[in-house]
Amino acid sequence: MSSRLELRSVHTHYETSHILFDVSLEVNQGESVCLLGRNGAGKTTTLKSIMSLAAASAGSILFNGVELVGRAPYEIARLGVGYVPDERLIFPDLTVRENLEIAVKPGAAGAPAKWTVERIYELFPVLQPLGPRLGGYLSGGEQQMLTIGRTLMGNPSLLLLDEPVEGVAPVVVQELTRQIKALKSMGLTILFAEQNMHFATEISDRAYVIEKGHIRFQGTMAELAANEEVKQKYLMI
């Protein structure tokens, strides 16, 4: 299986604060990989480093063999990387449908499918009757689905998700689990940051555990589930 995304010894700073230390990970074509850790462990910074929203100060980030370090975020998006931030950042004064339509752009080579508003509604049925509603009037779970749908409208081949189930109701977690499994079955490659290990276990092939900017564990979900020391020390499980 070929490696689609590879981070090699990445260091990232926010001004004088050193956040990521020698982070290395890879995500293979068609995999769903989770980056697990507590709040402040470096999960979001890792995703932002991939998108150049936080500039890596050392190391290499390769996507399909193309170096991402030094590229602008819009260039990385054009290469086929879609990013769903934890803040959601929908347009509150646009309708659900307008939020989706505004994100349309041609897919990168290798994107598994051409997304349309109608296909987004098929994946997220709850959004279809909400099409005329302003984004600012959606619930947290509905906003999360809209944010993922809006990112898919860019036809990415790699999807980065930052804590997709944080702050949403259990019934929404179940629905998002189903939807992300569906995306994986379509061939989309997924890397997501998460604290919810149960959710991660449902949709992940492999896991990396990050703590204080260092990768402390890597392995399959089964290997992580069996490693009580790692869970108790770094995940509070």
HURABEL-V359370 format. One record per helix or strand of 3 or more residues. SS is the DSSP state (2 for helix, 1 for strand). FROM is the first residue (numbers start at 1). TO is the last residue. If there is no record, write none. Layout:
ss:SS from:FROM to:TO
ss:SS from:FROM to:TO
//
This chain:
ss:1 from:3 to:14
ss:1 from:17 to:28
ss:1 from:32 to:36
ss:2 from:43 to:50
ss:1 from:56 to:63
ss:2 from:73 to:78
ss:1 from:81 to:84
ss:2 from:96 to:101
ss:2 from:117 to:123
ss:2 from:125 to:128
ss:2 from:135 to:137
ss:2 from:140 to:152
ss:1 from:158 to:162
ss:2 from:170 to:185
ss:1 from:189 to:194
ss:2 from:197 to:203
ss:1 from:206 to:211
ss:1 from:214 to:220
ss:2 from:221 to:226
ss:2 from:228 to:235
//
